[in-house]
Amino acid sequence: TDRQRVSDVGTVQQPSVDDTGGVAATLKYKITPDLELRSITAARAVGTNQWDNSGIASRSVFAPNATFGRYSLSDLYQRQYSQEFQAVGSFGDELTYVAGVYYFKEHVKESAATPLTNQWNADGTNYVIRNPSGTSRNAAGTAGWEYASRFLTRASRADTTSTAIYGQATYNPASMAQFHLTAGGRVTKDKRDGLLYVVNGRATNFEFNYDDSRFDPLVTLAYDASDNVNLYAKYSTGFRAGGANSRSQ
């Protein structure tokens, strides 16, 4: 019911910390009473540093002078930028519309290590906490957990670029004020590429690439049965842009 602050067996347990931040700006300019231009700009970033030694009790199998206490470490850093331009307007009272273009750029990198923090004595009556700098940098069991001494078990990077153009309009016929017909579509082009370049301490060259376009439509027919009841039928498809699974390789 509460955040675990110490491990079950005495050892190193540093706090995991996530930092995120961003800035956004929306500008609107009304050209005419029936047409407004908008610019939506955003930049965001996140850093995640994981320090997890909570499972040490269940992983402590005794062997004379053996190391134990698997410290699960991960560092992930991501940043993104997006820019969108919109035109929002109407033609009288019967037709309202929005049209726009969108651009998104993302870069992310991640690495992980699993050093062992503790070491038994010869007969299992005691243990010590190992040097955080480790005794060797070329083996997972003897490397440390300080940044310069880690034996990386995984490392990857990924980049995403997504562009789109879209439009949507709603028709409200004056002769049938209760009916509303909405139709729209979006064309998205997504390009993702990256590299899983360390697996279990070995240099690898596992590339992943995705480059494709698609069209997603939307049609909605709505009817205002009363002031409190709206009936509608809708068909649409969608696509989640951005992101990449580096472990899939």
C-alpha positions as CSV (number, residue, x, y, z in Angstrom):
1,T,0.0,0.0,0.0
2,D,3.0,2.3,0.1
3,R,6.1,2.9,-2.0
4,Q,9.0,0.6,-1.1
5,R,11.9,2.6,0.2
6,V,14.3,-0.2,1.3
7,S,14.9,-3.7,0.0
8,D,13.9,-6.9,1.8
9,V,17.5,-7.7,2.5
10,G,19.9,-5.0,3.4
11,T,21.6,-3.6,0.3
12,V,21.6,-0.6,-2.0
13,Q,18.2,0.8,-3.0
14,Q,18.5,4.2,-4.6
15,P,15.3,6.1,-5.5
16,S,14.0,5.9,-9.1
17,V,13.3,9.3,-10.5
18,D,11.3,10.5,-13.5
19,D,11.7,14.0,-14.8
20,T,9.4,15.5,-17.5
21,G,8.9,18.9,-18.9
22,G,7.6,20.8,-21.9
23,V,6.4,24.0,-23.4
24,A,3.5,24.7,-25.7
25,A,2.2,27.7,-27.6
26,T,-1.1,28.2,-29.4
27,L,-1.6,31.2,-31.6
28,K,-4.9,32.2,-33.2
29,Y,-5.5,34.8,-35.9
30,K,-9.0,35.7,-37.1
31,I,-8.8,36.7,-40.7
32,T,-12.6,37.1,-41.1
33,P,-15.5,36.4,-38.8
34,D,-15.8,33.1,-40.5
35,L,-12.2,32.0,-40.7
36,E,-9.5,31.6,-38.0
37,L,-5.9,30.4,-38.5
38,R,-4.2,28.5,-35.7
39,S,-0.7,27.5,-34.9
40,I,0.0,24.8,-32.2
41,T,3.6,24.3,-31.3
42,A,4.9,21.9,-28.6
43,A,8.2,20.5,-27.3
44,R,8.5,17.9,-24.5
45,A,11.1,15.7,-22.9
46,V,11.3,13.0,-20.3
47,G,14.1,11.3,-18.4
48,T,13.6,8.1,-16.5
49,N,16.2,6.6,-14.2
50,Q,15.3,3.3,-12.7
51,W,17.0,1.8,-9.6
52,D,15.2,-1.4,-8.5
53,N,16.7,-3.9,-6.1
54,S,13.3,-4.9,-4.5
55,G,13.4,-8.5,-5.5
56,I,16.7,-9.4,-3.8
57,A,15.1,-11.7,-1.2
58,S,13.6,-14.1,-3.7
59,R,16.8,-14.1,-5.8
60,S,19.3,-14.9,-3.0
61,V,20.5,-18.5,-3.6
62,F,23.5,-19.2,-1.4
63,A,26.8,-20.3,-2.8
64,P,30.2,-19.8,-1.0
65,N,31.5,-16.3,-1.8
66,A,28.9,-15.9,-4.6
67,T,27.4,-12.5,-5.6
68,F,23.6,-11.9,-5.4
69,G,21.1,-9.0,-5.4
70,R,20.2,-8.2,-9.0
71,Y,20.0,-4.4,-9.3
72,S,17.7,-3.6,-12.3
73,L,18.9,-0.4,-13.8
74,S,17.4,1.5,-16.7
75,D,17.9,5.0,-18.2
76,L,15.5,6.3,-20.8
77,Y,15.7,9.7,-22.4
78,Q,13.1,11.0,-24.9
79,R,12.4,14.3,-26.5
80,Q,9.8,15.4,-29.1
81,Y,8.7,18.4,-31.1
82,S,5.4,18.9,-32.9
83,Q,3.9,21.7,-35.1
84,E,0.4,21.9,-36.3
85,F,-1.4,24.5,-38.5
86,Q,-5.2,24.7,-38.7
87,A,-7.8,26.6,-40.6
88,V,-11.1,26.6,-38.7
89,G,-14.1,28.3,-40.3
90,S,-17.7,28.2,-41.6
91,F,-19.8,28.9,-44.6
92,G,-22.9,30.5,-43.1
93,D,-24.8,28.5,-40.5
94,E,-25.0,25.3,-42.5
95,L,-21.3,24.2,-42.9
96,T,-18.4,24.3,-40.4
97,Y,-15.0,22.9,-41.2
98,V,-11.4,22.4,-40.0
99,A,-8.4,21.5,-42.1
100,G,-4.8,21.2,-41.1
101,V,-1.3,19.9,-41.5
102,Y,0.8,18.2,-38.7
103,Y,4.5,17.4,-38.1
104,F,6.0,15.3,-35.3
105,K,9.6,14.5,-34.5
106,E,10.8,12.2,-31.7
107,H,14.2,10.8,-30.5
108,V,14.6,8.3,-27.7
109,K,17.5,6.3,-26.3
110,E,17.6,3.7,-23.5
111,S,20.1,1.5,-21.8
112,A,19.9,-1.2,-19.1
113,A,22.2,-3.0,-16.7
114,T,21.8,-5.7,-14.0
115,P,24.8,-5.7,-11.7
116,L,24.9,-7.8,-8.5
117,T,25.2,-5.7,-5.4
118,N,25.9,-8.2,-2.6
119,Q,28.4,-11.0,-1.9
120,W,28.1,-13.9,0.5
121,N,31.0,-15.0,2.8
122,A,32.2,-18.6,2.7
123,D,29.6,-20.2,4.9
124,G,26.5,-18.0,4.4
125,T,26.6,-16.4,7.9
126,N,27.2,-12.9,6.5
127,Y,27.5,-10.9,3.4
128,V,28.9,-7.5,2.3
129,I,27.8,-4.9,-0.1
130,R,30.1,-4.8,-3.1
131,N,32.1,-1.8,-4.4
132,P,29.6,0.3,-6.5
133,S,32.4,0.7,-9.1
134,G,32.7,-3.1,-9.5
135,T,35.8,-5.3,-9.8
136,S,35.5,-5.8,-13.5
137,R,33.8,-4.1,-16.4
138,N,33.5,-7.0,-18.7
139,A,31.1,-9.3,-16.9
140,A,27.6,-8.7,-15.7
141,G,28.1,-10.3,-12.3
142,T,31.1,-8.3,-11.2
143,A,30.5,-4.9,-12.8
144,G,29.3,-2.0,-10.6
145,W,26.2,0.2,-10.7
146,E,27.9,3.5,-11.0
147,Y,27.5,4.9,-14.5
148,A,31.2,4.5,-15.6
149,S,31.4,0.9,-14.4
150,R,28.2,-0.6,-15.7
151,F,28.1,-3.7,-17.9
152,L,25.2,-2.9,-20.3
153,T,22.8,-5.7,-20.9
154,R,20.8,-3.7,-23.4
155,A,21.0,-0.4,-25.3
156,S,19.0,1.1,-28.2
157,R,17.9,4.2,-29.9
158,A,14.9,5.2,-32.0
159,D,13.7,8.1,-34.2
160,T,10.3,8.8,-35.5
161,T,9.0,11.4,-38.0
162,S,5.3,11.7,-38.6
163,T,3.5,14.0,-41.0
164,A,-0.2,14.3,-41.7
165,I,-2.8,16.3,-43.6
166,Y,-6.5,16.2,-42.6
167,G,-9.9,17.8,-43.0
168,Q,-13.3,17.5,-41.5
169,A,-16.7,19.3,-42.2
170,T,-20.1,19.2,-40.6
171,Y,-23.2,20.0,-42.6
172,N,-26.3,21.3,-40.8
173,P,-29.1,21.7,-43.3
174,A,-31.3,24.7,-42.6
175,S,-34.4,22.7,-43.6
176,M,-33.6,19.9,-41.2
177,A,-32.0,21.5,-38.2
178,Q,-32.0,18.3,-36.2
179,F,-29.7,16.5,-38.6
180,H,-25.9,16.8,-38.7
181,L,-23.6,15.1,-41.2
182,T,-19.9,15.0,-40.5
183,A,-17.3,13.7,-42.9
184,G,-13.5,13.9,-42.8
185,G,-10.3,12.1,-43.4
186,R,-6.6,12.1,-42.5
187,V,-3.5,11.0,-44.5
188,T,-0.6,10.0,-42.2
189,K,2.9,9.2,-43.2
190,D,5.0,7.6,-40.5
191,K,8.7,6.8,-40.6
192,R,10.4,5.1,-37.7
193,D,13.9,3.7,-37.5
194,G,16.3,2.6,-34.8
195,L,18.9,0.3,-33.6
196,L,19.2,-2.3,-30.8
197,Y,23.0,-2.2,-30.5
198,V,23.7,-4.0,-27.3
199,V,22.2,-7.3,-26.2
200,N,23.5,-9.1,-23.1
201,G,26.7,-7.1,-23.2
202,R,27.4,-7.9,-26.8
203,A,27.5,-5.4,-29.6
204,T,24.6,-6.1,-32.1
205,N,23.2,-4.5,-35.2
206,F,19.5,-5.2,-34.9
207,E,17.9,-2.5,-37.0
208,F,14.2,-1.8,-37.2
209,N,12.5,0.3,-39.8
210,Y,8.9,1.3,-40.6
211,D,7.9,3.7,-43.5
212,D,4.3,3.7,-44.6
213,S,1.3,5.9,-45.3
214,R,-2.4,5.4,-44.6
215,F,-5.7,7.1,-45.0
216,D,-8.3,7.1,-42.1
217,P,-11.9,8.2,-42.9
218,L,-14.6,9.4,-40.6
219,V,-18.4,9.7,-41.2
220,T,-21.0,10.6,-38.6
221,L,-24.7,11.0,-39.0
222,A,-26.4,12.6,-35.9
223,Y,-29.9,13.5,-35.1
224,D,-31.1,15.7,-32.2
225,A,-34.2,13.8,-31.0
226,S,-34.7,16.4,-28.2
227,D,-32.8,19.0,-26.2
228,N,-31.4,16.1,-24.1
229,V,-31.1,13.3,-26.5
230,N,-28.7,12.9,-29.5
231,L,-28.7,9.8,-31.6
232,Y,-25.8,9.1,-34.0
233,A,-24.2,6.5,-36.2
234,K,-20.4,6.7,-36.8
235,Y,-17.8,5.0,-38.8
236,S,-14.0,5.8,-38.5
237,T,-10.6,4.3,-38.4
238,G,-7.5,5.5,-36.5
239,F,-3.8,5.3,-36.4
240,R,-1.4,5.9,-33.5
241,A,1.6,7.7,-34.8
242,G,5.1,7.6,-33.3
243,G,6.8,5.3,-30.9
244,A,9.0,2.2,-31.5
245,N,9.5,-1.1,-29.7
246,S,13.3,-1.6,-29.7
247,R,13.0,-4.9,-27.8
248,S,11.0,-6.5,-30.6
249,Q,14.2,-7.3,-32.4
